[in-house]
Amino acid sequence: MSEPARDNRLDLDRDSVERGFASLVLTVVELLRQLVERQALRRVDVGDLAPEQIERIGLTLMALEDRMAELREHFGLRPEDLNIDLGPLGPLLPRD
């Protein structure tokens, strides 16, 4: 006897797929933003940046943080939605 044919298609909701993809992309962007911010703060602490560079870095990081907030709001995401739980390793992003 042969088994009945199964429908292997996934029933995907476009909105949930879009939100999930946006969450993943924004998580990666947020991780990179935090890494760049930490590196910039280290360079400021070391003192190897000119005042103009410090000002430019600060303005750029603030603008990026504002844009991230806009994108989270657009996709209905909260900051904690971007923090993937890595199980025993803990969360991907540091908790503030």
Secondary structure as GFF3:
##gff-version 3
##sequence-region A 1 96
A	DSSP	alpha_helix	14	46	.	.	.	ID=ss1
A	DSSP	alpha_helix	51	74	.	.	.	ID=ss2
A	DSSP	three_ten_helix	79	82	.	.	.	ID=ss3
A	DSSP	three_ten_helix	87	89	.	.	.	ID=ss4
###
